[in-house]
Every structure is written in C-alpha cells, then in structure tokens.
Amino acid sequence: MVHISLVCRNPGGADIPSKGQILDILWAHATQADQLEHVSAHSCSDRVHLLFFFRERLLASPEEQAFELLRRCYAASPLLASGFLPGADPQSTGPDATAPPERL
C-alpha cells in the first residue's frame, strides 16, 4: 500500500481535475505489468490523496511502482500536469529532477 498526495496548482480553481478524472487517468495509463490492484482518491481543499494497492512488488519498492505510474500519467496527461504540482520523487537527486507528486 502506498499513499501519495497530489498538491493543487490553483486550489479552488475551476481547472482542477476531479478525483474521478484522476482515477480515470491512472487506470488509462496503468498496464497489466504494473500489477495495480486498486487505487482510491480522497480530495481536500488543496490536494488529492491517492492510495495505491499492488498485487505484487515489481520494482525495489511499492513507492517506486506508484511513482513510475504517476510519471507516465504526468507525461501523457496535460490535465493532470496542469492541475497538480510535481513533487519529490524518492529517486530524485536535485532540483532539476522532474517527478510527480510528493509523498506524505
């Protein structure tokens, strides 16, 4: 189980994707190889919390599996990328590292 928080670029703005849209984006870009069993979303005023469940571990950690899926989603979805700030990735080594949202 992995918990990741997506921070809104413009809290309260009309252009923020809904949690349903975020889940649709995740499932649209998840492959069978991801072994994603379930993902849920809970929205707050300035962020959306995601909870990922994987059938089995494929990479070094479940966190890396979740971040790899989010990297693909950010690259493929302008809606997601424009609605939420990228955050710290456990693999990043500096300010130039582009990665999806921060972990709590």
Buried (B, 14 or more C-beta within 10 A) or exposed (E): EBEBBBBBBEEEEEEBBEBEBBBBBBEEBBEEEBBBEEBEBEBEEBBBBBBBBBEEEEEEEBBBBBBBBBBBBBEEBEBBBEBBBBBEBEEBEEEEEEBBBBBE
